[in-house]
Amino acid sequence: MKQPNLLVEGLCIKCSHSKTITSGKGSIFIFCNKSTDDPSFLKYPRIPVLMCQGFKRDITDITEKGV
């Protein structure tokens, strides 16, 4: 059975507030920049995030990523 790609299925990868961070060991984390201004947002939310009050679609998501 194929495992889902949780990064692609959630909102974070499409959000202008997110930043993808890769550790030295190759682990991938999503950092939420909204967390720097608003403590109600987690720095590293559990993926996949399916609903978020701070979600703002990243325009490069549409034009460059093709998502």
N, C-alpha and C positions, 0 to 999 in steps of 0.2 A: 504494500500500500504506500502510495506517495505521500510524504509529509508536506503540509502546506508551508509556504514561505511566509512566515508571520510578519516580516518587515514589509513586504509588498502588500499584504492584505489589510494592514491597519492604516489609520489616518496619518500617523507621524511621518511616514516617508513622503507624503504629499503636502506636508505643512511647511509654510515659510518660517515657522518658529523652531523647526527641528534642525539638528546638526548630527550627522553620522560620525561616530568616533570608533576607530579601530584600535584595539589594544596591541601591544607588542607581540602578544601570542596569537593574534588574529581574530579575537572575539569582537563582535560588532555590537555597539551600544548606540541608542538614540538619546541625545541630550535635548531637553526642551528649554529653549531660551526664554520662554515665558516664566519659567521658575525663578529667574533672576529678579524679576519685578513683582511677581505675585506668588507668595508662598503656598497658595492652594494648588499650584501645579507642581508635579513631581519632577525632579531633575532628570531622572531616568525612569520614565513610566514603563509599566509592564506592557509588553507587546503581545497581541495586537490591541491598540486603542481603537475602539469602534465608535465612541462618542466623546466629544471634547468641546467645551465651551470656548476654548481659545483657538480652535482650528481656523486657520486662514490658508486657503489653497495657494500653493507656490506656483506662480505663473510659469516658471521654468519647468515645473512638473509637466505641464501640458505641452510646451513647445520643444523641450529638449529630451525629456525622459520618455515622452510618448505614453504616459500613464493616463 
